[in-house]
């Protein structure tokens, strides 16, 4: 979809200032496999000339009655995957992340989406489409606190950020709130704020690409095409926050699961380690699951009870989520 926009009141001047706008649809498709949160990417990772990107395409109002219909069609075409749960995140239209001075191509305004799914048993269709699931901590290594504070924060992030923060008023407070310290604790939901701080400080490759700096020190996660890492940061933050008031985690679970599998999935998404007994008491008190009466020995240890999600809880309570307030 292209929209012609002009701020000029003169018809002659308007002709010379026409700015084409294209509406793009971009989605972060999330799954959890082997206790790792994964995001579906189209393109290669780890190559500067071919950075990874999220599945995306243009909205066509002729063939797409709604944005979501268009999104699902693009995802199916690019990944051979039919997603289930989908929600809109935000509209991303910053100038400079997609366009350059003198560009004649349309400026792309992206409508970002979050989608939850499970990795199909047969991934050949994904490979044929040039898509694959990749660990999202590959793009945000400082967000994984399951084994304690990531070393990359103290070794590669805080030293240059601290020096940068001295250059203007208010930066030190933003740094404290985003990365903790000085009485502020780590807030796992501030994924986007941390990414934006690193971008503004010129510490990630997207800042180099967009001309904010002439060189980038260190390697702070893998970059993505256009503003796709920003969209992914928004998706991670939304999902982490939503765990606490909506049972979205069960969109990532099989029909039957053990409580250990459920805990590992919540930990993978939140990037936090949770106390086993506290988590189980939380799940039991929330009445989100019920036992199936079956056991499984697939865990490799003692047989474990299988549970399933109680979908009727959606009608019973306004905010049936997991209040993750207790750490080990």
C-alpha positions as CSV (number, residue, x, y, z in Angstrom):
1,X,0.0,0.0,0.0
2,X,1.5,3.4,-1.0
3,X,0.2,6.7,0.4
4,X,1.2,10.0,-1.1
5,X,1.8,12.7,1.5
6,X,2.8,16.3,1.3
7,X,2.9,19.2,3.7
8,X,2.9,21.8,1.0
9,X,-0.1,24.1,0.2
10,X,1.2,24.9,-3.3
11,X,0.2,22.4,-6.0
12,X,3.4,23.0,-7.9
13,X,5.6,22.5,-4.8
14,X,3.5,19.5,-3.8
15,X,4.5,17.7,-7.0
16,X,8.1,18.0,-6.1
17,X,7.6,16.9,-2.5
18,X,5.5,13.8,-2.9
19,X,6.7,11.2,-0.4
20,X,5.7,7.6,-1.1
21,X,4.8,5.5,2.0
22,X,4.7,1.8,2.0
23,X,2.9,-0.2,4.7
24,X,4.9,-3.3,5.7
25,X,3.8,-6.2,7.9
26,X,6.6,-7.7,10.1
27,X,6.2,-10.4,12.7
28,X,8.3,-12.0,15.4
29,X,7.2,-15.6,15.5
30,X,8.2,-17.2,18.8
31,X,8.6,-20.8,19.8
32,X,10.4,-22.6,22.7
33,X,12.4,-25.8,21.9
34,X,14.9,-27.6,24.2
35,X,14.4,-24.9,26.9
36,X,15.4,-22.1,24.5
37,X,13.2,-19.3,23.2
38,X,13.4,-19.2,19.4
39,X,12.4,-16.7,16.8
40,X,11.8,-17.4,13.1
41,X,14.1,-15.6,10.8
42,X,14.3,-15.4,7.0
43,X,17.8,-15.1,5.7
44,X,21.3,-15.9,7.1
45,X,22.6,-15.1,10.5
46,X,26.1,-14.2,11.4
47,X,26.9,-12.6,8.0
48,X,27.3,-8.9,7.8
49,X,26.3,-8.8,4.1
50,X,23.2,-10.9,4.8
51,X,21.8,-10.2,8.3
52,X,18.8,-12.1,9.5
53,X,15.4,-10.6,9.2
54,X,11.9,-11.3,10.5
55,X,9.3,-12.5,8.1
56,X,7.8,-9.5,6.4
57,X,6.0,-8.2,3.4
58,X,3.9,-5.3,2.0
59,X,0.3,-4.8,2.9
60,X,-1.9,-5.0,-0.3
61,X,-5.4,-3.5,0.4
62,X,-6.7,-5.1,-2.8
63,X,-6.0,-8.7,-1.8
64,X,-5.6,-8.3,2.0
65,X,-8.9,-7.3,3.7
66,X,-7.1,-6.8,7.0
67,X,-3.5,-6.4,8.2
68,X,-3.7,-9.7,10.0
69,X,-4.9,-11.6,6.8
70,X,-2.0,-10.0,4.9
71,X,0.5,-11.0,7.6
72,X,-0.7,-14.6,7.7
73,X,-0.4,-14.8,3.9
74,X,3.2,-13.4,4.0
75,X,4.2,-15.8,6.8
76,X,2.8,-18.8,5.0
77,X,4.5,-17.8,1.7
78,X,7.9,-17.0,3.3
79,X,8.1,-19.8,5.9
80,X,5.6,-22.5,5.0
81,X,4.2,-22.0,8.5
82,X,0.7,-21.4,9.7
83,X,0.8,-19.5,12.9
84,X,-1.9,-19.6,15.6
85,X,-1.9,-16.8,18.2
86,X,-1.2,-13.4,16.7
87,X,-1.3,-9.9,18.3
88,X,-0.3,-6.5,17.0
89,X,2.6,-4.8,18.7
90,X,3.3,-1.3,17.5
91,X,3.8,0.8,14.3
92,X,7.4,1.4,13.5
93,X,8.1,4.3,11.2
94,X,11.2,6.1,12.3
95,X,13.1,7.9,9.5
96,X,16.7,6.9,9.2
97,X,16.3,3.2,10.0
98,X,15.0,2.4,6.6
99,X,15.6,5.4,4.4
100,X,18.6,7.6,3.4
101,X,18.7,11.2,2.2
102,X,18.1,11.2,-1.5
103,X,16.3,7.9,-1.6
104,X,13.6,7.5,-4.2
105,X,12.3,4.3,-2.8
106,X,9.1,4.4,-0.6
107,X,9.6,5.0,3.1
108,X,8.4,1.9,4.9
109,X,6.1,2.0,7.9
110,X,6.1,-1.4,9.5
111,X,3.2,-2.7,11.6
112,X,4.9,-5.2,14.0
113,X,3.3,-8.4,15.3
114,X,4.0,-11.0,17.8
115,X,3.0,-14.6,17.0
116,X,3.3,-17.7,19.1
117,X,3.7,-21.2,17.7
118,X,5.4,-24.6,18.2
119,X,8.2,-25.7,15.9
120,X,6.8,-28.3,13.5
121,X,8.3,-31.8,13.7
122,X,9.1,-31.6,10.0
123,X,11.1,-28.4,9.4
124,X,11.9,-29.2,5.8
125,X,9.2,-26.8,4.6
126,X,11.0,-24.0,6.6
127,X,14.3,-24.8,5.1
128,X,12.9,-24.9,1.6
129,X,11.5,-21.4,2.2
130,X,14.9,-20.2,3.5
131,X,13.6,-19.7,7.0
132,X,14.8,-21.2,10.4
133,X,14.2,-20.8,14.1
134,X,17.1,-19.2,15.9
135,X,17.7,-18.6,19.6
136,X,16.6,-15.1,20.4
137,X,19.4,-14.7,22.9
138,X,21.8,-14.7,19.9
139,X,20.5,-11.2,19.2
140,X,20.1,-10.2,22.9
141,X,22.8,-12.1,24.9
142,X,22.5,-9.6,27.8
143,X,18.8,-10.6,28.4
144,X,19.5,-14.2,29.6
145,X,19.9,-14.2,33.4
146,X,18.9,-17.9,34.0
147,X,22.5,-18.7,35.0
148,X,23.1,-15.4,36.8
149,X,24.2,-12.0,35.6
150,X,25.6,-12.3,32.0
151,X,29.3,-11.4,31.9
152,X,28.7,-9.4,28.7
153,X,27.1,-6.6,30.8
154,X,30.1,-5.9,33.0
155,X,32.7,-6.7,30.4
156,X,31.3,-5.1,27.2
157,X,28.3,-3.0,28.0
158,X,28.7,-1.0,31.2
159,X,32.2,0.4,30.6
160,X,31.3,2.2,27.3
161,X,27.8,3.0,28.4
162,X,29.0,4.6,31.6
163,X,31.5,6.8,29.7
164,X,28.7,7.8,27.2
165,X,26.3,8.6,30.1
166,X,28.7,11.2,31.4
167,X,28.2,13.3,28.3
168,X,24.7,14.6,28.9
169,X,22.2,15.1,31.7
170,X,19.7,12.3,32.3
171,X,21.7,9.5,30.7
172,X,23.1,8.1,34.0
173,X,19.5,7.7,35.3
174,X,18.4,6.0,32.1
175,X,21.4,3.6,32.4
176,X,20.6,2.9,36.1
177,X,16.9,2.1,35.3
178,X,17.7,0.0,32.3
179,X,20.6,-2.1,33.5
180,X,20.1,-1.9,37.3
181,X,22.4,-0.7,40.0
182,X,22.2,2.3,42.4
183,X,19.2,0.8,44.1
184,X,17.4,-0.2,40.9
185,X,16.9,-3.9,40.2
186,X,16.9,-5.7,36.8
187,X,13.6,-5.4,35.1
188,X,13.2,-8.2,32.5
189,X,10.5,-6.2,30.7
190,X,12.8,-3.3,29.7
191,X,14.1,-5.1,26.7
192,X,13.3,-2.3,24.3
193,X,14.6,0.4,26.5
194,X,18.0,-1.4,26.8
195,X,18.2,-1.9,23.1
196,X,17.4,1.7,22.4
197,X,20.0,2.9,24.9
198,X,22.7,0.8,23.2
199,X,21.6,2.1,19.8
200,X,21.6,5.7,21.0
201,X,25.1,5.2,22.5
202,X,26.3,3.8,19.2
203,X,27.2,0.4,20.6
204,X,25.4,-1.9,18.2
205,X,25.8,-2.5,14.5
206,X,22.5,-1.0,13.6
207,X,23.9,2.4,14.8
208,X,26.8,2.0,12.4
209,X,24.6,1.1,9.6
210,X,22.3,4.1,10.2
211,X,25.3,6.5,10.3
212,X,25.1,7.3,14.0
213,X,28.7,6.3,14.5
214,X,31.8,5.5,12.4
215,X,32.7,2.3,14.2
216,X,31.3,0.0,16.8
217,X,33.3,-1.4,19.6
218,X,32.7,-5.0,20.6
219,X,30.1,-7.4,19.5
220,X,26.8,-7.0,21.3
221,X,24.6,-9.7,19.7
222,X,23.9,-10.3,16.0
223,X,22.3,-7.5,14.1
224,X,19.1,-7.8,12.0
225,X,17.9,-6.2,8.8
226,X,16.3,-2.7,8.9
227,X,14.7,-2.2,12.4
228,X,13.8,-5.9,12.9
229,X,15.9,-6.2,16.1
230,X,13.9,-3.3,17.5
231,X,10.7,-5.1,16.6
232,X,12.0,-8.3,18.2
233,X,12.9,-6.4,21.4
234,X,9.4,-5.0,21.5
235,X,8.0,-8.6,21.0
236,X,10.1,-10.0,23.8
237,X,9.1,-7.3,26.2
238,X,5.4,-7.7,25.4
239,X,5.6,-11.5,25.9
240,X,7.5,-11.2,29.2
241,X,5.0,-8.7,30.5
242,X,2.0,-10.7,29.3
243,X,3.1,-13.9,31.1
244,X,2.1,-12.2,34.3
245,X,-1.5,-11.5,33.4
246,X,-2.5,-13.8,30.5
247,X,-1.9,-17.5,30.1
248,X,-0.1,-17.0,26.8
249,X,2.7,-19.5,27.8
250,X,0.3,-22.3,27.0
251,X,0.3,-21.4,23.3
252,X,3.9,-22.6,23.4
253,X,3.2,-25.8,25.3
254,X,2.1,-29.2,24.0
255,X,-1.4,-30.4,24.9
256,X,0.1,-32.4,27.9
257,X,3.2,-31.4,29.8
258,X,5.0,-31.8,33.1
259,X,5.3,-28.9,35.6
260,X,9.1,-29.0,35.0
261,X,8.6,-28.4,31.3
262,X,6.2,-25.6,32.1
263,X,8.7,-24.0,34.5
264,X,11.6,-24.3,31.9
265,X,9.4,-22.6,29.3
266,X,8.6,-19.7,31.6
267,X,12.2,-19.4,32.5
268,X,13.3,-19.4,28.9
269,X,10.9,-16.6,28.0
270,X,11.5,-14.4,31.1
271,X,15.3,-15.0,31.2
272,X,15.1,-15.7,34.9
273,X,15.6,-18.7,37.1
274,X,12.6,-19.6,39.2
275,X,12.5,-21.4,42.6
276,X,11.0,-24.9,41.9
277,X,8.7,-25.2,44.9
278,X,7.6,-21.5,44.8
279,X,6.8,-21.9,41.1
280,X,4.7,-25.0,41.7
281,X,2.8,-23.4,44.5
282,X,2.1,-20.5,42.2
283,X,0.8,-22.7,39.4
284,X,-1.4,-24.7,41.9
285,X,-2.9,-21.5,43.5
286,X,-3.6,-20.0,40.0
287,X,-5.6,-23.1,39.0
288,X,-4.2,-22.7,35.4
289,X,-3.6,-26.4,35.0
290,X,-5.1,-29.7,36.0
291,X,-3.6,-33.2,36.1
292,X,-4.4,-35.6,33.3
293,X,-4.1,-38.7,35.5
294,X,-1.2,-39.9,33.3
295,X,2.5,-40.2,34.0
296,X,5.5,-39.9,31.7
297,X,9.0,-41.4,32.0
298,X,10.3,-39.3,29.1
299,X,12.1,-37.0,31.5
300,X,14.8,-39.6,32.1
301,X,14.3,-39.7,35.8
302,X,11.4,-40.7,38.0
303,X,8.0,-40.8,36.3
304,X,6.4,-37.3,36.3
305,X,2.7,-36.4,36.3
306,X,1.3,-34.9,33.2
307,X,-0.9,-31.8,33.2
308,X,-3.0,-29.8,30.8
309,X,-4.1,-26.2,30.5
310,X,-7.6,-25.4,32.0
311,X,-9.0,-23.2,29.2
312,X,-12.1,-22.4,31.2
313,X,-9.9,-20.2,33.4
314,X,-10.2,-17.5,30.8
315,X,-13.9,-17.2,31.7
316,X,-13.3,-17.5,35.4
317,X,-10.9,-14.7,36.0
318,X,-10.0,-11.4,34.4
319,X,-6.2,-11.7,34.5
320,X,-5.2,-15.4,34.8
321,X,-1.5,-15.1,34.5
322,X,1.6,-16.2,36.5
323,X,2.8,-13.6,39.0
324,X,6.5,-14.2,38.8
325,X,7.6,-12.4,41.9
326,X,9.9,-14.9,43.6
327,X,13.5,-15.7,42.6
328,X,16.0,-18.1,44.0
